[in-house]
Amino acid sequence: MINVDKGDNIKIQYINLSYDFSKIVKKVNFSHLQLFLNSSNWGMIWKANKDGIDPDYIGAPKIGKTYAIGIKTGF
């Protein structure tokens, strides 16, 4: 009987994409304008065990993906 299983894994935890419109907004009297998109908990890409076990969530419910989109600006 084996009591230990491999826990090696590769996950995508956090992604942040942003674009800065600094050259465009100077014509509109803003000092800066940035559009951003954040996302987290994308899941596991690879795991060493063949049982499909995620070592972060043994016996607990998995956390769903989260998304946020926003605008940062200054005058």
C-alpha positions in Angstrom: 0.0 0.0 0.0 1.4 3.4 -1.0 0.7 6.3 1.4 2.5 9.0 -0.6 1.8 10.3 -4.1 3.7 12.8 -6.2 2.7 16.4 -5.7 4.7 18.0 -8.5 2.7 20.4 -10.7 2.7 23.4 -12.9 -0.2 25.9 -12.6 -1.2 29.3 -14.0 -2.1 31.3 -10.9 -2.2 34.9 -12.2 -2.3 36.8 -15.5 -2.2 40.5 -15.9 -2.6 42.3 -19.2 -2.4 46.0 -19.6 -2.1 48.7 -22.2 -0.9 52.3 -21.6 -2.5 55.0 -23.8 -0.1 57.7 -22.6 0.6 59.1 -26.1 -3.1 59.3 -27.1 -4.4 60.9 -23.8 -2.1 63.9 -23.8 -4.5 65.3 -26.4 -7.4 64.9 -23.9 -5.6 66.5 -20.9 -5.1 63.3 -18.9 -1.6 62.6 -17.5 -2.1 58.8 -18.1 -4.7 56.3 -19.1 -4.3 52.5 -18.7 -6.7 49.7 -19.5 -6.1 46.4 -17.6 -7.4 42.9 -17.4 -6.5 40.6 -14.5 -7.4 36.9 -14.1 -6.5 34.3 -11.5 -6.8 30.6 -10.7 -6.5 29.3 -14.2 -5.7 25.8 -13.1 -3.2 23.1 -13.5 -1.2 22.6 -16.7 0.7 19.5 -15.7 0.8 17.2 -12.7 3.1 14.3 -11.9 0.5 12.0 -10.3 -1.8 9.9 -12.5 -4.7 10.1 -10.0 -5.7 13.7 -11.0 -5.0 14.9 -7.5 -4.4 18.7 -7.0 -2.2 19.0 -3.8 -3.6 22.5 -3.0 -7.2 21.3 -2.8 -7.2 17.8 -1.2 -10.6 17.5 0.5 -11.5 21.1 -0.2 -13.6 22.7 -3.0 -11.6 24.2 -5.9 -11.6 28.0 -6.3 -13.1 29.2 -9.5 -11.5 31.5 -12.0 -11.7 35.3 -11.3 -11.6 38.1 -13.7 -11.3 41.9 -13.3 -11.2 44.6 -15.9 -10.5 48.3 -15.2 -9.2 51.6 -16.2 -6.5 53.6 -14.4 -6.4 57.3 -15.1 -4.9 60.5 -13.8 -5.4 64.2 -14.5 
